[in-house]
Amino acid sequence: MEQPRTVHKYGLPLTGSDWPGLPMRVGHFPSAGRVENLSCASDTVLLWTGATSHVDMAYRDANGKTHQNRFERRSGTIDIMPRGMTIEQVHWRNDGGGSNCVSVNFASSTLAQLLGDQGRPLPEQARPRFAFSDPHAADLISRLQAQVVARNPLGAAYAQGLSLTLASYLFARPSGASIRAAASDAGGLPRLQSEALMVFIEDSLSRDIGLVDMAAVVGYSPDHFSRLFRQTFRASPYQYLLGRRVERAKTMLRDPSMPIAAIAIACGFTSQSHLNGVFKRMAGLTPGQYRRG
């Protein structure tokens, strides 16, 4: 007889303290079930996959008002659950097998690192949304999950960049402050700051540096820094970092005695295959072909 599966109503941690991006959890749910008293301390986005679910939910919003919802949740759809919301009870029945959920938590500590003083992503009176389709958001969450599962092979700058992109895409709201910020971004980084940043990046190519590290050099939040960086260097911080690593690799490849695997690590790539893929994409040939001329 099949044993009933234990349902972890919040899912299980997918990321740990060494993950540079937004915290994530993963949950696996049977074909039918019920959970109660789910509270949201932070804004949370959930991506569901698996069987179609028929869901009945009672939740209490941040003002204490109770709502009843009935909806159909299909694979690839998304929920947004604002901070302060409490799911009093939720019952589901699937058409077939179980379902899976990957959640991205917009924790205040991570947002403080990535967004600086801009605060939380959702407005105070934001309402939850259930089972809506957004292929771009689903793709961003899936990319974050893939990085976590593969132990972040593309590095901190990529993970933090994806996290910022997801936050900006889902939660950006036009305002006078954002308009003023965009206007101030038009000139990019001042010359002395951009020069200090270039020196820092060149000195750090062998390390896994992220947006937080680069932004700290010039004293901006990573979110604001990313916009200024694009204005200055005409590339994202991650793409610029990759370009500098490839240029460093080209220089080192001129020494035929140095193994390509050692060059990959010295230039901040996670492996020789990582270097091979990036090098071919950016230079048009593999490191071995480049070395042979």
C-alpha positions in Angstrom: 0.0 0.0 0.0 1.3 3.4 -0.9 2.2 5.5 2.1 0.7 9.0 2.2 3.2 11.7 1.4 4.0 14.3 4.1 3.0 17.7 2.9 5.3 20.6 3.9 2.9 23.4 3.5 5.7 26.0 3.0 7.8 23.7 0.9 11.4 23.0 1.7 14.4 25.4 1.4 15.9 25.3 -2.1 18.6 27.9 -1.3 21.0 28.4 1.6 23.0 31.2 3.1 25.5 31.0 0.3 23.0 31.8 -2.4 23.4 35.4 -3.6 19.9 35.9 -5.1 16.4 35.9 -3.7 15.6 33.0 -1.3 13.7 30.1 -2.9 11.7 27.1 -1.7 10.3 24.0 -3.4 7.2 22.0 -2.6 5.7 18.7 -3.9 2.0 18.1 -3.3 -0.1 15.0 -3.8 -3.1 14.8 -6.2 -5.5 16.0 -3.4 -5.1 17.6 0.0 -5.7 20.4 2.4 -3.5 22.7 4.4 -4.3 25.5 6.9 -2.8 28.6 8.4 -0.3 29.6 5.8 1.1 33.1 6.6 3.2 35.4 4.3 5.8 37.4 6.2 7.2 38.6 2.8 5.9 39.1 -0.7 6.1 35.7 -2.4 5.8 34.5 -6.0 5.0 30.9 -6.8 5.4 29.0 -10.0 3.3 25.8 -10.3 3.9 22.8 -12.5 2.3 19.4 -12.9 -1.3 18.3 -13.0 -4.2 20.8 -13.3 -5.6 21.6 -9.9 -9.1 22.6 -8.8 -8.5 24.9 -5.8 -10.8 26.2 -3.1 -9.2 28.8 -0.8 -10.2 31.0 2.1 -7.6 33.7 2.9 -7.4 36.8 5.1 -5.8 39.9 3.7 -3.4 42.2 5.5 -6.4 44.2 6.9 -8.0 41.1 8.4 -10.8 40.8 5.8 -11.6 37.2 4.8 -12.0 36.2 1.1 -13.2 33.1 -0.6 -11.7 32.0 -4.0 -12.3 29.1 -6.3 -10.1 28.7 -9.4 -8.3 26.3 -11.7 -4.5 26.2 -11.5 -2.7 24.9 -14.6 0.9 23.9 -15.1 3.1 27.0 -15.7 0.8 29.4 -13.9 1.8 31.8 -11.2 0.5 33.1 -7.8 1.5 36.3 -6.1 1.0 36.4 -2.3 1.6 39.8 -0.6 3.1 40.1 2.8 0.6 40.1 5.6 -1.8 37.7 3.8 -2.8 34.5 5.6 -4.4 31.5 3.9 -6.8 30.1 6.4 -7.4 27.0 4.5 -6.8 25.7 0.9 -8.2 22.5 -0.5 -7.1 21.1 -3.9 -8.0 18.2 -6.2 -5.9 17.4 -9.3 -6.7 16.0 -12.6 -4.3 13.1 -12.4 -1.0 13.2 -10.5 0.7 15.6 -8.1 1.9 19.2 -8.5 5.1 21.1 -7.8 5.7 24.6 -6.6 8.8 26.8 -6.7 8.5 29.9 -4.6 10.6 33.0 -4.7 10.6 35.0 -1.5 11.2 38.8 -1.6 12.8 38.8 1.8 13.5 42.2 3.3 17.2 41.4 4.0 17.8 40.4 0.4 15.8 43.4 -1.0 17.9 45.7 1.2 21.0 44.4 -0.5 19.6 44.5 -4.0 17.3 47.5 -3.9 18.8 49.7 -1.2 16.4 52.3 0.1 13.6 51.6 -2.4 11.8 49.4 0.0 9.5 46.5 -0.6 8.4 45.6 -4.1 4.6 45.5 -3.6 2.5 48.4 -2.5 1.1 48.2 1.0 -2.4 47.4 -0.1 -1.6 45.0 -2.9 -4.0 42.2 -3.5 -3.1 38.6 -4.2 -3.3 37.1 -7.7 -3.8 33.4 -8.4 -3.3 31.1 -11.3 -2.4 33.7 -13.9 -0.2 33.0 -16.9 3.0 35.0 -17.5 5.6 33.1 -19.6 8.4 35.7 -19.0 8.1 35.6 -15.2 7.9 31.8 -15.4 11.0 31.7 -17.4 12.9 33.9 -15.0 11.9 31.8 -12.0 12.9 28.6 -13.9 16.3 30.1 -14.7 16.8 30.9 -11.1 15.8 27.4 -10.1 18.2 25.9 -12.6 21.1 28.0 -11.2 20.3 26.8 -7.7 20.1 23.1 -8.7 23.3 23.4 -10.7 25.0 25.1 -7.8 25.1 28.5 -9.5 27.6 27.8 -12.3 27.2 31.2 -13.9 28.1 33.1 -10.7 26.8 35.6 -8.3 26.4 38.5 -10.8 24.1 36.3 -13.0 21.9 35.2 -10.0 21.6 38.7 -8.6 20.9 40.1 -12.1 18.0 37.5 -12.6 16.7 38.4 -9.1 16.6 42.1 -9.9 15.0 41.5 -13.3 12.2 39.4 -11.7 11.6 42.0 -9.1 11.5 44.8 -11.6 9.3 42.9 -14.1 6.7 41.8 -11.6 6.6 44.7 -9.2 7.8 47.9 -10.9 5.3 50.8 -10.5 5.7 54.1 -12.4 6.1 57.0 -10.1 7.7 60.4 -9.8 10.6 58.9 -8.0 11.2 56.3 -10.7 11.0 59.0 -13.4 13.5 61.1 -11.5 15.8 58.1 -11.1 15.6 57.3 -14.8 16.5 60.9 -15.6 19.5 60.9 -13.2 20.7 57.6 -14.8 21.0 59.2 -18.2 24.6 60.4 -17.7 25.9 57.0 -16.3 28.7 56.7 -13.8 31.1 59.6 -13.3 34.6 59.0 -14.8 36.4 58.4 -11.5 33.8 55.9 -10.3 33.9 54.0 -13.6 37.7 53.8 -13.5 37.6 52.6 -9.9 35.1 50.0 -10.9 37.1 48.8 -13.9 40.2 48.3 -11.7 38.1 46.4 -9.2 36.7 44.1 -11.8 40.1 43.4 -13.4 41.6 42.6 -10.0 38.6 40.3 -9.2 38.2 38.3 -12.4 39.3 35.1 -10.7 36.6 35.5 -7.9 32.9 35.0 -8.0 31.9 38.7 -7.6 28.3 39.8 -7.8 26.2 42.9 -8.3 26.4 43.7 -4.6 30.2 43.6 -4.7 30.5 45.8 -7.7 27.8 48.3 -6.5 29.6 48.7 -3.2 32.7 50.0 -5.0 30.8 53.1 -6.2 28.3 53.3 -3.3 25.0 52.6 -5.0 22.3 50.0 -4.5 22.7 47.1 -7.0 19.4 48.1 -8.7 20.4 51.7 -9.3 24.0 50.6 -10.1 22.8 48.2 -12.8 21.0 51.1 -14.7 24.0 53.4 -14.3 26.4 50.6 -15.5 24.4 50.0 -18.6 24.5 53.7 -19.5 28.2 53.8 -19.0 29.4 50.5 -20.5 26.5 49.7 -22.9 26.3 46.2 -21.4 24.9 44.6 -18.2 27.4 44.0 -15.4 27.2 40.3 -16.0 27.9 40.6 -19.7 30.8 43.1 -19.1 32.3 40.7 -16.5 32.1 37.8 -19.0 33.7 39.9 -21.7 36.6 40.9 -19.4 37.1 37.2 -18.4 37.3 36.2 -22.0 39.8 38.9 -22.8 41.9 37.7 -19.8 41.7 34.1 -21.1 42.9 35.2 -24.6 46.0 36.7 -23.0 46.7 33.6 -20.9 46.1 31.3 -23.9 49.2 32.7 -25.5 51.2 30.8 -23.0 51.1 27.2 -24.5 52.4 25.7 -21.3 49.3 26.6 -19.3 46.5 24.1 -19.3 43.1 25.4 -20.5 41.4 24.0 -17.4 43.8 26.1 -15.2 43.1 29.2 -17.4 39.3 28.7 -16.9 39.7 28.8 -13.1 42.1 31.7 -13.1 39.6 33.7 -15.2 36.6 33.0 -12.9 34.9 30.3 -14.9 33.6 27.3 -13.0 35.1 24.8 -15.4 36.8 24.3 -18.7 33.4 23.5 -20.3 32.0 26.8 -18.9 35.0 28.7 -20.5 34.6 26.8 -23.8 30.9 27.7 -24.1 31.3 31.4 -23.2 34.5 31.8 -25.3 33.0 30.3 -28.4 29.8 32.4 -28.1 31.8 35.6 -27.6 34.9 35.0 -29.8 33.5 32.7 -32.4 35.8 29.8 -31.7 36.9 27.5 -28.9 39.9 28.3 -26.6 41.8 25.5 -28.2 41.2 26.8 -31.7 42.2 30.3 -30.6 45.4 29.0 -29.1 46.3 27.2 -32.3 45.7 30.4 -34.3 
